[in-house]
Amino acid sequence: MAELQLKGVRKSFQNFEVIHGVDLTVEDGSFTVFVGPSGCG
């Protein structure tokens, strides 16, 4: 059994912040994908 926890994740490109402090828990056996506006991840 495993679990992945991400807390306060941020990403920016120079002064443009694209991810604003995301908290995420991925439970064991689940499948999670981050995608952008165009649908590519």
Sequence and secondary structure as in RCSB ss.txt:
>XXXX:A:sequence
MAELQLKGVRKSFQNFEVIHGVDLTVEDGSFTVFVGPSGCG
>XXXX:A:secstr
   EEEEEEEEEETTEEEEEEEEEEE TT       TTS  
